[in-house]
Amino acid sequence: MLTKDKIRKTIDALPDDSFSIEEIVERLILLDKVEQGLQDIKEGQVHSTEEVKKKLERWLK
């Protein structure tokens, strides 16, 4: 989960002179996705390489 501190750090890392709202939103979405991925790992919600390969084979048929 994102915290105010992480959001502040992300915004503080932006250039001082100019940036767009889109850049802020993109960075926050990326940060949120990374946080979600780390949480999935902690909860054991991961797939092995072999599982992924099998799924890809079915999708690419």
N, C-alpha and C positions, 0 to 999 in steps of 0.2 A: 504494500500500500504506500502511496506517496505521502510524504509529510510536508508540512509547510517549509521546513528547513531544506529539504531536497529541492523543492520548487524554487525557493529563494536562491539556492546555489546555482541552479540551472539558469535562472534569469540573470544573476550576477555574472555568469560566464559569457553572456552575450556582449558584443562590442558596445562601447560607450557611445559611439557617434550615431549609429542608426541601425535599426532592425525592424522587421515587419511583424505584425501580429501573427502572420502565417508561420514565421520562423519560430516564434515562441510556442505556438500550438504544436508544430511538428516535433520540437524538442521535448515537450511535455508528453506527447503521445509516445515517443520513443522511450523516454524514461519510464513511463507507465508499463509499456510492453516488457522492458527489461525486468522491472520489479515483479511483474506477473510471472515471467519465466523463472526467476529465482524462487518465487513462492512455490511454483509447480515442482521444482527440483526438491525443495525442502519437504514437500508433501508426497514425494515419490511418484508424481504423475509424469513419468518420462517413458520413452520408448527406446528399446535397444536399436542398434544399427540394423540388425537382422530384421526386426519388426518393420522398420521403415522401408527397407529394401523390398520386403514382401508386399507391402502396401503400394509402393511405387510400381512394382511389376504389374499389379492388378489394375492400377489406374492408367498405365501406359499401354494396355492391350487394346 
